Amino acid sequence: MSRASKAFLALSAVGTVCTVAAVHFNQARERQRLHEGTLRDLERLERKKENARRQEEDWKSGFGPLEAERRPVDGVPR
């Protein structure tokens, strides 16, 4: 083989190895991002459940959002 063909083969091999390594790195990073998104969704659902539970407790205790409108400010019922 000539020197030019050996150099081309070597450069092709290095380029291929770099490309494969970059693809694997990108896949690992994307997989991590997807996993973090799942964790954020689970946290969001937990906050939503907690807010719903608190709202239910507020309604049961009589402090719902409309309760302030029903209370007479000056003592005169509306």
Secondary structure, 3 states (H helix, E strand, C coil): CCHHHHHHHHHHHHHHHHHHHHHHHHHHHHHHHHHHHHHHHHHHHHHHHHHHHHHHHHHHHCCCCCHHHHCCCCCCCC
